[in-house]
Every structure is written in structure tokens, then in C-alpha cells.
Amino acid sequence: MGRKLDKIIVVDVESTCWKGKPSEGQINEIIEVGLGIINKQSYIVKPKLSIISNFCTELTSITQEMVDKGKEDKYEKRVVRYFRG
């Protein structure tokens, strides 16, 4: 029986870093791991300049028809409102 997948786990990894090449013997190593669980919610946003390519549709399942019906709204506002509750 299938399960409803309505939560998203977000993982943010930070590693050691340098401007330019690291010194001899230095490598990227994890220095922080951030985890968060959010309820799944998405919005289709109508792009201002671009069209949806076949590659994009194959990768995301989002079609040109879907974005044509999307909101001409700044998605950033929606995301901020969502996380503020």
C-alpha cells in the first residue's frame, strides 16, 4: 500500500572553504549540518521571460501549460508568508 508523502526534509550542509585554492593538505570537510522538516506545499509561478523546455518538463514534470496558468506573483513573498505561519 502506498504512503502519503506530505513532508519534506531539507538538509543544508556547510563545509570548510577558501577563496581560491586551499593550502596543501587541506580538503573540504563538513562543519555544519542543518535539518528541517516542512509540510509539502508548492506554487506554480509564471516566468516573466522564459518558456519551459522539454528537458525542464522531463526533469520537473512542470509543463508550459501549467506555468501559463500560474500566478504572476513574486514567489518569494509566498515562501516568506508560508514559513512565518
Protein Blocks (a to p, Z undefined) as FASTA:
>chain_A
ZZddfbdcdddddddddehjddehiacddfbdcdddddddddddddfkbccdfklmmmno
pafklmmmmccddfklmmmmmmnZZ
